[in-house]
């Protein structure tokens, strides 16, 4: 949930209620992000200004946690996580003693610094006795490298648009993406980003995930698979799950893979 779009009390009430209904199945992930770009919508969501500075964001998160414990507390509390893509996010999660979800799929160059800042400043809390790190990775798996490249093409078009400063980019079909006129600079940037994620055959993807887990010391990897066809997404999950279960590398480290087994 993006903090600029929701008041602390609303978040606490909504997720406290969900946790009361579904017990330990509910987590509360809080991120900063830009929120909505439409001012009228932003006012309707919060009925007031959202956090714009680091101290204001800190106060919003702290208020949400306080409301969860002191005002809502209908039963089992949702487990709060803080999303971070920079050292500033890590500097907030650490003293609050929250688990951290690192947005490697957004800013992979920052992952190492985020994790190091978080671990070095962590303070135990009622939420977390020790540092807990989840790393979110873009993972697109297919039977062949060519199929994987085909499926990741639409997201490449979106990323190329973001590089140009565009905010509303239609998600194309793989065929349209294959015909997209990428510039040489865009191709270099996309290739560099893809190399930091996990795209390819089951062997290549699971090997890359194990490498990321080792480098970051992650307790859990969350996989995001932005492909055009839901069937391709589910096939990607199935391939990764099957190959990861047959490989001892990640299992030996005790790393958890968040991979859905069916459509929800």
C-alpha positions as a Markdown table, in Angstrom:
| # | Residue | x | y | z |
|---|---|---|---|---|
| 1 | Unk | 0.0 | 0.0 | 0.0 |
| 2 | Unk | 1.4 | 3.4 | -0.9 |
| 3 | Unk | 1.4 | 5.6 | 2.1 |
| 4 | Unk | 0.6 | 8.8 | 0.2 |
| 5 | Unk | -2.8 | 7.3 | -0.9 |
| 6 | Unk | -4.1 | 6.2 | 2.5 |
| 7 | Unk | -4.4 | 7.6 | 6.0 |
| 8 | Unk | -2.6 | 5.7 | 8.8 |
| 9 | Unk | -6.0 | 5.0 | 10.5 |
| 10 | Unk | -7.6 | 3.6 | 7.3 |
| 11 | Unk | -4.6 | 1.3 | 6.7 |
| 12 | Unk | -4.7 | 0.0 | 10.3 |
| 13 | Unk | -8.5 | -0.5 | 10.2 |
| 14 | Unk | -8.5 | -2.3 | 6.8 |
| 15 | Unk | -5.6 | -4.6 | 7.5 |
| 16 | Unk | -6.5 | -5.2 | 11.1 |
| 17 | Unk | -9.9 | -6.3 | 9.9 |
| 18 | Unk | -8.4 | -8.6 | 7.2 |
| 19 | Unk | -6.1 | -10.1 | 9.8 |
| 20 | Unk | -8.9 | -10.7 | 12.2 |
| 21 | Unk | -10.8 | -12.6 | 9.5 |
| 22 | Unk | -7.9 | -14.5 | 8.0 |
| 23 | Unk | -5.4 | -14.6 | 10.9 |
| 24 | Unk | -1.8 | -15.3 | 9.8 |
| 25 | Unk | -2.5 | -15.0 | 6.1 |
| 26 | Unk | -2.3 | -11.2 | 6.0 |
| 27 | Unk | 0.8 | -9.0 | 5.7 |
| 28 | Unk | 0.7 | -5.2 | 5.5 |
| 29 | Unk | 3.3 | -3.9 | 3.0 |
| 30 | Unk | 3.8 | -0.2 | 3.2 |
| 31 | Unk | 5.7 | 1.8 | 0.5 |
| 32 | Unk | 6.2 | 5.4 | -0.2 |
| 33 | Unk | 6.1 | 5.8 | -3.9 |
| 34 | Unk | 4.7 | 8.9 | -5.6 |
| 35 | Unk | 1.1 | 8.0 | -4.8 |
| 36 | Unk | -1.5 | 9.1 | -7.4 |
| 37 | Unk | -0.5 | 11.9 | -9.7 |
| 38 | Unk | -4.1 | 13.3 | -9.8 |
| 39 | Unk | -4.5 | 16.0 | -7.0 |
| 40 | Unk | -8.3 | 15.6 | -6.8 |
| 41 | Unk | -8.0 | 11.8 | -6.4 |
| 42 | Unk | -5.3 | 12.3 | -3.8 |
| 43 | Unk | -7.5 | 14.6 | -1.8 |
| 44 | Unk | -10.4 | 12.1 | -2.0 |
| 45 | Unk | -8.2 | 9.2 | -0.8 |
| 46 | Unk | -6.7 | 10.9 | 2.2 |
| 47 | Unk | -8.7 | 14.1 | 2.7 |
| 48 | Unk | -5.5 | 15.8 | 3.5 |
| 49 | Unk | -1.9 | 16.1 | 2.4 |
| 50 | Unk | 0.2 | 12.9 | 2.1 |
| 51 | Unk | 3.8 | 12.5 | 3.4 |
| 52 | Unk | 6.2 | 14.5 | 1.3 |
| 53 | Unk | 9.4 | 14.4 | 3.4 |
| 54 | Unk | 11.3 | 11.6 | 5.1 |
| 55 | Unk | 10.2 | 12.7 | 8.6 |
| 56 | Unk | 6.5 | 12.9 | 7.5 |
| 57 | Unk | 6.7 | 9.4 | 6.0 |
| 58 | Unk | 8.3 | 8.1 | 9.2 |
| 59 | Unk | 5.5 | 9.6 | 11.2 |
| 60 | Unk | 2.9 | 8.1 | 8.9 |
| 61 | Unk | 4.3 | 4.6 | 9.2 |
| 62 | Unk | 4.8 | 4.9 | 13.0 |
| 63 | Unk | 1.2 | 6.1 | 13.3 |
| 64 | Unk | -0.1 | 3.2 | 11.3 |
| 65 | Unk | 1.7 | 0.7 | 13.6 |
| 66 | Unk | 0.4 | 2.5 | 16.6 |
| 67 | Unk | -3.2 | 2.4 | 15.4 |
| 68 | Unk | -2.8 | -1.3 | 14.6 |
| 69 | Unk | -1.7 | -2.1 | 18.2 |
| 70 | Unk | -3.6 | 0.5 | 20.3 |
| 71 | Unk | -6.8 | 1.2 | 18.3 |
| 72 | Unk | -7.6 | -1.8 | 16.1 |
| 73 | Unk | -6.2 | -5.0 | 17.6 |
| 74 | Unk | -9.2 | -7.1 | 16.7 |
| 75 | Unk | -7.1 | -10.3 | 17.0 |
| 76 | Unk | -3.9 | -11.5 | 15.3 |
| 77 | Unk | -2.1 | -8.5 | 13.8 |
| 78 | Unk | -1.0 | -8.3 | 10.2 |
| 79 | Unk | 2.7 | -8.6 | 9.8 |
| 80 | Unk | 4.0 | -5.2 | 8.6 |
| 81 | Unk | 6.7 | -4.9 | 5.9 |
| 82 | Unk | 8.4 | -1.8 | 4.6 |
| 83 | Unk | 9.1 | -1.5 | 0.9 |
| 84 | Unk | 12.5 | 0.2 | 0.2 |
| 85 | Unk | 14.4 | 0.9 | -3.0 |
| 86 | Unk | 16.9 | 3.3 | -1.5 |
| 87 | Unk | 19.0 | 3.7 | 1.7 |
| 88 | Unk | 16.4 | 6.2 | 2.9 |
| 89 | Unk | 13.8 | 3.4 | 3.1 |
| 90 | Unk | 16.3 | 1.2 | 4.9 |
| 91 | Unk | 17.0 | 3.9 | 7.4 |
| 92 | Unk | 13.3 | 4.0 | 8.3 |
| 93 | Unk | 12.7 | 0.2 | 8.5 |
| 94 | Unk | 15.8 | -0.4 | 10.6 |
| 95 | Unk | 15.0 | 1.7 | 13.7 |
| 96 | Unk | 11.3 | 0.7 | 13.6 |
| 97 | Unk | 12.4 | -2.9 | 13.7 |
| 98 | Unk | 10.3 | -3.9 | 10.6 |
| 99 | Unk | 11.0 | -6.5 | 8.0 |
| 100 | Unk | 12.2 | -5.0 | 4.7 |
| 101 | Unk | 11.1 | -5.7 | 1.2 |
| 102 | Unk | 13.8 | -4.6 | -1.2 |
| 103 | Unk | 12.6 | -3.4 | -4.6 |
| 104 | Unk | 15.4 | -5.0 | -6.7 |
| 105 | Unk | 12.9 | -5.2 | -9.6 |
| 106 | Unk | 12.8 | -1.4 | -9.7 |
| 107 | Unk | 16.3 | -0.2 | -8.6 |
| 108 | Unk | 18.6 | -3.2 | -8.7 |
| 109 | Unk | 21.7 | -1.1 | -8.4 |
| 110 | Unk | 20.6 | -0.1 | -4.9 |
| 111 | Unk | 20.0 | -3.5 | -3.5 |
| 112 | Unk | 23.3 | -4.1 | -1.8 |
| 113 | Unk | 23.4 | -0.6 | -0.2 |
| 114 | Unk | 19.8 | -1.0 | 1.0 |
| 115 | Unk | 20.4 | -4.3 | 2.7 |
| 116 | Unk | 23.7 | -3.2 | 4.3 |
| 117 | Unk | 22.1 | 0.0 | 5.7 |
| 118 | Unk | 19.1 | -2.0 | 7.0 |
| 119 | Unk | 21.2 | -4.6 | 8.8 |
| 120 | Unk | 23.7 | -2.2 | 10.3 |
| 121 | Unk | 20.9 | 0.0 | 11.9 |
| 122 | Unk | 18.4 | -2.7 | 12.8 |
| 123 | Unk | 16.7 | -2.4 | 16.2 |
| 124 | Unk | 14.7 | -5.4 | 17.5 |
| 125 | Unk | 11.0 | -4.7 | 18.0 |
| 126 | Unk | 7.7 | -6.4 | 18.7 |
| 127 | Unk | 7.4 | -7.0 | 15.0 |
| 128 | Unk | 10.8 | -8.5 | 14.3 |
| 129 | Unk | 13.5 | -9.8 | 16.6 |
| 130 | Unk | 16.2 | -9.9 | 14.0 |
| 131 | Unk | 16.7 | -8.4 | 10.5 |
| 132 | Unk | 14.4 | -10.0 | 7.9 |
| 133 | Unk | 15.0 | -9.3 | 4.2 |
| 134 | Unk | 12.8 | -10.0 | 1.3 |
| 135 | Unk | 14.1 | -9.2 | -2.2 |
| 136 | Unk | 11.6 | -8.7 | -5.0 |
| 137 | Unk | 13.0 | -9.9 | -8.4 |
| 138 | Unk | 11.6 | -9.7 | -11.9 |
| 139 | Unk | 11.6 | -13.4 | -13.0 |
| 140 | Unk | 10.4 | -14.5 | -16.4 |
| 141 | Unk | 11.0 | -18.2 | -17.1 |
| 142 | Unk | 10.3 | -20.2 | -20.3 |
| 143 | Unk | 11.3 | -23.5 | -21.9 |
| 144 | Unk | 13.9 | -21.7 | -24.1 |
| 145 | Unk | 15.8 | -18.4 | -24.0 |
| 146 | Unk | 14.0 | -17.3 | -27.1 |
| 147 | Unk | 10.6 | -17.8 | -25.5 |
| 148 | Unk | 11.7 | -16.0 | -22.4 |
| 149 | Unk | 12.9 | -13.0 | -24.5 |
| 150 | Unk | 9.6 | -13.0 | -26.4 |
| 151 | Unk | 7.6 | -12.9 | -23.2 |
| 152 | Unk | 9.6 | -10.2 | -21.5 |
| 153 | Unk | 9.3 | -7.9 | -24.6 |
| 154 | Unk | 6.1 | -6.1 | -23.6 |
| 155 | Unk | 7.6 | -5.0 | -20.3 |
| 156 | Unk | 10.7 | -3.8 | -22.2 |
| 157 | Unk | 8.5 | -1.4 | -24.1 |
| 158 | Unk | 7.0 | -0.1 | -20.9 |
| 159 | Unk | 10.5 | 0.4 | -19.4 |
| 160 | Unk | 11.7 | 2.2 | -22.5 |
| 161 | Unk | 8.8 | 4.6 | -22.1 |
| 162 | Unk | 9.6 | 5.2 | -18.5 |
| 163 | Unk | 13.2 | 6.0 | -19.5 |
| 164 | Unk | 11.7 | 8.8 | -21.7 |
| 165 | Unk | 9.7 | 10.1 | -18.7 |
| 166 | Unk | 6.3 | 8.7 | -19.9 |
| 167 | Unk | 3.9 | 7.7 | -17.2 |
| 168 | Unk | 1.0 | 6.1 | -19.1 |
| 169 | Unk | 2.2 | 3.4 | -21.4 |
| 170 | Unk | -0.1 | 0.7 | -22.8 |
| 171 | Unk | 1.1 | -2.8 | -22.3 |
| 172 | Unk | 1.6 | -4.2 | -25.8 |
| 173 | Unk | 1.3 | -7.8 | -27.1 |
| 174 | Unk | 4.5 | -9.7 | -27.5 |
| 175 | Unk | 4.2 | -9.4 | -31.3 |
| 176 | Unk | 3.8 | -5.6 | -31.1 |
| 177 | Unk | 6.8 | -5.5 | -28.7 |
| 178 | Unk | 8.9 | -7.5 | -31.1 |
| 179 | Unk | 8.2 | -4.8 | -33.7 |
| 180 | Unk | 9.0 | -1.9 | -31.4 |
| 181 | Unk | 11.7 | 0.4 | -32.7 |
| 182 | Unk | 14.1 | 0.5 | -29.6 |
| 183 | Unk | 17.0 | 2.8 | -29.9 |
| 184 | Unk | 20.5 | 1.5 | -29.4 |
| 185 | Unk | 20.7 | 3.4 | -26.0 |
| 186 | Unk | 17.4 | 1.8 | -24.9 |
| 187 | Unk | 18.6 | -1.7 | -25.9 |
| 188 | Unk | 21.8 | -1.2 | -23.8 |
| 189 | Unk | 19.8 | 0.0 | -20.8 |
| 190 | Unk | 17.3 | -2.8 | -21.1 |
| 191 | Unk | 20.0 | -5.5 | -21.5 |
| 192 | Unk | 21.7 | -4.2 | -18.4 |
| 193 | Unk | 18.6 | -4.2 | -16.3 |
| 194 | Unk | 17.6 | -7.7 | -17.5 |
| 195 | Unk | 21.0 | -9.1 | -16.5 |
| 196 | Unk | 20.3 | -8.0 | -12.9 |
| 197 | Unk | 17.0 | -9.8 | -12.9 |
| 198 | Unk | 16.2 | -13.5 | -13.6 |
| 199 | Unk | 15.1 | -14.2 | -17.2 |
| 200 | Unk | 15.6 | -17.3 | -19.3 |
| 201 | Unk | 15.3 | -21.1 | -19.0 |
| 202 | Unk | 14.6 | -22.8 | -15.7 |
| 203 | Unk | 18.2 | -23.6 | -15.1 |
| 204 | Unk | 19.3 | -20.0 | -15.8 |
| 205 | Unk | 16.5 | -18.4 | -13.7 |
| 206 | Unk | 17.0 | -20.6 | -10.6 |
| 207 | Unk | 20.8 | -20.2 | -10.8 |
| 208 | Unk | 20.3 | -16.4 | -10.9 |
| 209 | Unk | 17.8 | -16.5 | -8.0 |
| 210 | Unk | 20.3 | -18.5 | -5.9 |
| 211 | Unk | 23.0 | -15.9 | -6.8 |
| 212 | Unk | 20.8 | -13.0 | -5.7 |
| 213 | Unk | 19.9 | -14.8 | -2.5 |
| 214 | Unk | 23.5 | -15.4 | -1.8 |
| 215 | Unk | 24.6 | -11.8 | -2.6 |
| 216 | Unk | 21.9 | -10.2 | -0.6 |
| 217 | Unk | 21.5 | -12.7 | 2.3 |
| 218 | Unk | 17.8 | -12.6 | 1.6 |
| 219 | Unk | 15.4 | -14.7 | 3.8 |
| 220 | Unk | 12.9 | -14.7 | 1.0 |
| 221 | Unk | 12.6 | -13.9 | -2.7 |
| 222 | Unk | 9.4 | -12.5 | -4.1 |
| 223 | Unk | 9.0 | -13.0 | -7.9 |
| 224 | Unk | 7.1 | -10.5 | -10.1 |
| 225 | Unk | 6.4 | -11.7 | -13.6 |
| 226 | Unk | 5.0 | -8.9 | -15.8 |
| 227 | Unk | 4.1 | -10.8 | -19.0 |
| 228 | Unk | 1.2 | -10.4 | -21.3 |
| 229 | Unk | -0.6 | -13.8 | -21.1 |
| 230 | Unk | -1.7 | -15.2 | -17.7 |
| 231 | Unk | -0.9 | -18.7 | -19.0 |
| 232 | Unk | 2.7 | -17.7 | -19.7 |
| 233 | Unk | 2.9 | -16.3 | -16.2 |
| 234 | Unk | 1.6 | -19.5 | -14.6 |
| 235 | Unk | 3.9 | -21.6 | -16.7 |
| 236 | Unk | 6.8 | -19.4 | -15.6 |
| 237 | Unk | 5.9 | -20.0 | -11.9 |
| 238 | Unk | 5.5 | -23.7 | -12.5 |
| 239 | Unk | 8.9 | -24.1 | -14.2 |
| 240 | Unk | 10.7 | -22.1 | -11.5 |
| 241 | Unk | 8.9 | -24.1 | -8.7 |
| 242 | Unk | 9.7 | -27.4 | -10.3 |
| 243 | Unk | 13.4 | -26.6 | -10.9 |
| 244 | Unk | 13.9 | -24.9 | -7.5 |
| 245 | Unk | 12.5 | -28.0 | -5.7 |
| 246 | Unk | 14.9 | -30.2 | -7.6 |
| 247 | Unk | 17.9 | -28.0 | -6.9 |
| 248 | Unk | 19.6 | -28.0 | -3.5 |
| 249 | Unk | 21.2 | -24.6 | -3.8 |
| 250 | Unk | 18.4 | -22.3 | -2.6 |
| 251 | Unk | 16.9 | -25.0 | -0.3 |
| 252 | Unk | 20.2 | -25.5 | 1.5 |
| 253 | Unk | 20.3 | -21.8 | 2.4 |
| 254 | Unk | 16.8 | -21.8 | 3.8 |
| 255 | Unk | 15.6 | -19.2 | 1.3 |
| 256 | Unk | 11.9 | -19.0 | 0.7 |
| 257 | Unk | 10.5 | -18.5 | -2.8 |
| 258 | Unk | 7.2 | -16.7 | -3.0 |
| 259 | Unk | 5.8 | -18.4 | -6.2 |
| 260 | Unk | 2.0 | -18.9 | -6.6 |
| 261 | Unk | 1.0 | -22.4 | -7.5 |
| 262 | Unk | -2.3 | -21.4 | -9.1 |
| 263 | Unk | -4.2 | -18.4 | -10.4 |
| 264 | Unk | -5.9 | -16.3 | -7.8 |
